[in-house]
Amino acid sequence: MIAESSRGSSSGPSRTSKPLKRGRACMNCRCVLLKCDGVKPICGPCRRHPKDDECEYSDGPGRSRTKVLEDTVTRLEARLQELENPEATTPSVTLHDPYNFRDTQRPSKSPPLFIPETIPFGPLSPFSPTSTSSSLPSGRHWNTFSALEAMTESTGSSGSSTSPTRRFASSPFLGAEEPSFLLIQNLLDKFLPHAAEFGFFLHAPTFRASTLLSFPFGHSSRPSPALLSVVYLWGVHFSQSEALLLQEHAFLSRAVGHIATDMLGTHPKRVIHTLQAEILLAYYFFRTGRFLEAKWRTGAAVSLALGSGLHKIRSSNLSAPSTIGLMQEVAVSLHEPQDNLEEGERINGFWTVFMLHKVITVSLEPPSNVCGALEAPGMQIDTPWPLDVSNYNDGLLNPELRGSSTVRNFLGNFPVDPRAGDSTTAMAVKASVLFHRAAHLTGQWTPNMQQREFQAFAAAFQSVNRLIESFRSLLPPLSHIEVTDPTIRTLLMTHALADAATIKLHGIFAYADTSSKQNCLMAARNMVSLGGVNLQEIGYMNPIMGTLWMIACHVFIDEISRVRLINSSWPPQGSETSEEELMESLRSGLTALSLYSEDSALTRYQLTKVQEAFSAI
């Protein structure tokens, strides 16, 4: 009776009361349009005809599964509509690129220096070189670029449904092979005043004049497409125009493409111009922190220089002419130079590759791996030392000059013509040789050497040390050079490379040997004092300078750490350099790094690593 009474009372309203409201029907009955009696937890139709889905009511305490699915479908349909019509709807979520530095106003000043006045002594050992190992930066993060692509329009499946125009970043010279004449002039003006600091070895006035000739892109009277494209890229990189900087990646794409194909063309100077393009691109990647690409381009430049025999120019040793390869069953080789300038550009081209290889290897390889193709057994470089490129037109290249074992003679301190190798360009190359040689020698050191190995190492150590000191004595003092002199930047780098060579050579012994420590400190002070030159008047410098200043800063950090440890254990010694003096030198090094960190990913990374090392002591 209780069951019948319940059933009657439950079913009564469906016959005698008002019709059931739509919201009270269960979800299963609503889906198949059945009349629901509203009995809970399971209604009559669902009890008589059981289904896989449970009986659900939309007015329950929580959202039913069906309701959740319906809401999801609604949300997905709205998102699909939003994606198909981006301009007709307001996005529900707006994303931003955290690496988009171009969206904000370009900073007007370099980042502030971070040098705490007092930091508690940390766990860093003062008797070991400061660790600088960490992940390398990935380089500049690009905006959404569409290299050399036009604005496209996508239409829907029906004529009445048309999707909005999809806008891409327009190319730097859309519909043309190169920028307009006025833009080319502007890009040349941005780059050429600083070109020598990034491996430009050609005669700049001649290059500019040939670039501006009214011949089409790729004409034999103008520079090769690869070289022009890389120079345009550098001009964009140095520009202050936000519109151009947004197109930097597009210019890079065009440059890389032409370098890959120019050697297959017929341009009469394709070998030398491709070599120049490879060097410029390697320095570009080095400056922007893209180290793997920098190493790859450096290797390509070395291969091209050796393959075309540039290391055997004016060699006194008879040898078969070098060829790069075969094109259509004909060997590809360099023709005889037409004048002194063309021969001089080839000489300087080889030594520019040589120097690039040295600085890239020391900067990016661990000490034990500091070697390379130019130091391979049997490799002999006979090309004479370079002159400053403007001197070749002045007839300063002696017609009788011949070369043999140029680098080997320099390292062996063999007597040579005292007038050879004293140009600003040659001195910079020699400084890179010493920098590389010191780093290579240091990489061979192990504390458990056998007696014979140690004796050989000690003899090499003393030889390189004497060579560095002798070389430094021949350099003109920086204080004697006017800041407006175009050679000032090269001389600054040459002095810094020589000082860095001293630090590389003595650094492994500085923790235990007082003489080596003093040599490192003196060299580091020279590197950050810059002979009193005001860096703000200098302009752009070779990217290696950040690496050299970083080396100097770590010398000061290690010594500050050592002095703090000693002073915490014993009374201060009068002979010790005071911490304040060391801090002042460190500030000078950080100031130099900070000044060049604003638009260089590499220097910005190096500044950060020095600040982190200082914070650790």
Disulfide bonds with the S-S distance in Angstrom:
none
